[in-house]
Amino acid sequence: LVGSEMCIRDRYKGVYDYEERKQNKEISITKSIFIKNIESLLTKKGINYMLTGPSLLTKFFHHLPRNNFHLIYLLKGSGEYALSLLIDEKYSVLLNPKKRDLRNYLTHNYVDDILILREYSSLDGNINGTAEIERIMIDTYFESTRENIPVTPREIGRIFRNIFRNYAVKINKLLKYSWKRGINEEIKIILNEYYNKELM
């Protein structure tokens, strides 16, 4: 593991140098009143959750999607309780949906906001109920490119470029989360294409 970390540092030395030259601007996550109400409800009920996904990156979109997809990751075993709680509050919500489940739901329902609950054994990168930015980027990329949510890969590329241009993203964290998702090579290609161009 140590050897792998050193290899990553060496390979992306130019990226780190560029990050040091860039103004160190922290990314502030913009949350709608809708999602703040969800936070308040889940917190009040003692549910361990992590907000992530495209609805937290709307200020970086070029074309906003017709629907707002709010990804909420939960610890395994708490999904059914969270689902019933949110349904009782009249929210549009799906638990661990497969691709066809979401497609069918969108075909028969017109709603602006859709909550997608997914259960995991851990919530890495969770900071007070919200994923850190690198985790949000990787989750959004994964969910969209695997067609779990209808956000186009082109739009995801624009989001990444907008973030890279304006903020100092922690590359090592991007790679850590992409490795856990099994998309490390894809993210490395994106990093190489973007930063090689920027560093010329």
N, C-alpha and C positions, 0 to 999 in steps of 0.2 A: 504493500500500500504506500509506504514511504517512497519507494522507487517510482511508483506511478505518479505521485504528487510532484516529485522533482521533474519528471518527464514533462508533465503538463506545464510546470513553471517555465522550463526551458523553451518549450515549443511556443508558448504564448508570451515570451518575454517582451516582444514588441507591443503586444496588447497591453500588458501591464504598464509599460513605459508611457503608452498613449494615455492610459487612464490617469497616470500621475500628472501628465501635462494638462489634462482636461480639468476644468473647474469642478470641484467636488460638490455637485448638487445632489441632494437627496431627493428621491422621488416621493412625492406626497400622493397617497391614494385618495381619490375622490369617491365618496360614497353617497349614493342617493338617499333621500328620506326613506324610500322603500326598503333599502337594504339595512339602514339603521334601525328600522322597526323590527326587521328580522333578527338582527343582533340582540336587540333588547329582549325580545321574546325568548330566544334560545338561552341567553344568559340567565334570565329570570328563572327559567325552568331547570337550570343546572346542567345543560347539555354541553358536552365538550365538542366544539366545532371549529372549522377553519374555513373562512371565506376565501375564494380564489376564482380564477377564470376571467373571461372577457369583460364582464360587467364592471370590473375594477380598473379596466384599462380604456374606458370609453374616450378619455381625452386624447388618446393616441390613435384612435381610429381615423381613417380617411372617409369611409362610408359606414355609417352606423347600421347594424343589422335591424331588420324589422322587429325582431323580438329581443328582449334582454334576457340572456341566459346567465343565471346566477348559480355558480357552482358552490356547493357547500359540502365539504368533506367532513365525515363523522367517524368516530371510533366504532369499530365493529360491535354490533349488538345494540347500538342506540338508534339505528335507522328507523325502525318501526315506530318507536315512541315519537321521534321528531316528525315523521310523516303524519301520524295521526294528529299531533299538536298543530301542525301547519294547515292541514286540511280543515280542522275545526275552526281555524281562523280565516277560512275561505281563500287560502292561497292556492295557486296552481303549482303543483309539486309532483315530482316523480322520484321514486327511490330506486337506485341502481338500474336505471333504464338501459336497455340495449338500443342499438341504432333504430330498429324497426319500431320500438316502443315510442321513441320521441317523434319519429316520422308520423306514426298513426295519431299521436296526440295533437300534433300541429295541423294535421289534416282536418281534424274534427273540432278543434278549438282555436278561437282567435283570442289570444291574450298577449298583452305587452310584456309581462314579466313571468318567467318560468323558473322555478327553483328545481335544481337537479341535485339530489342528495346521493352521495357515494360513500360507502363504508370502507375504511382502511384500518389496518392494525396499528398504525401510528400516524401522527400528523406532523411530520418533519417540516420545520420552517414556520411553524405557527407562532405568531406573536400577538397575544391578547385577542385571539379569535380571527386574526387576518394573516394570510400567508405573506411572507416577505416577497419583495418584488421579483426576485429571481425565480422563486417557486411559482408565482403567478404566471410569469412568462412561459415557463416550461409546461405548466398544466394547461394553459391556453393553447400552446402549440400542439401538445399531444392530443387534447380533446378535439381540436379542429382538424388536424391532419389525419386522424383516425376516423373522421366523420361522425364523432359522437355528438358534436354540436355543429349546426350549419353556419360556420364562419369560414370564409374561403381562405386557403393557404396564401393567396395573394394579399389579402387584408392582414393576415398575421405577419407577412413580410414587411408590410408598411408599418405596422405597430412596432416591430423590432427595430426598424431603422429609426423611427421617431424617438424611441427610447435611447438607442445607442448614440444618436447625434447630440442629445441634450443632457444625458445623465451618466454618471460613473457607475456602471453596472459591475458587480463583482463576478468576474468571469469564472473564478474557481467554484462559486456557488452554482452558477448556471450549469457547469459541467457535472457537479455533484448531483444535482437534481435530474439532469438529463440521463446520467448513468443509471440512476435508480429507475427511471422510466423506460430504459432500454433504447434511448434515442440519442446516445452520445455522439455517434458518428454524424448524424444529421445536424446536430447543433454545432459540431466542430466545423462542418462545411460552411454553415451560415457565418460563423465567427471569422473564418479565414477569408471568405468572400468580402465581408464588410470591412474588416480591419485592414486587410492588405490594401484595399482601395484607399482607405482613409490615411494610411501611413505612407503612401507614395509621395 
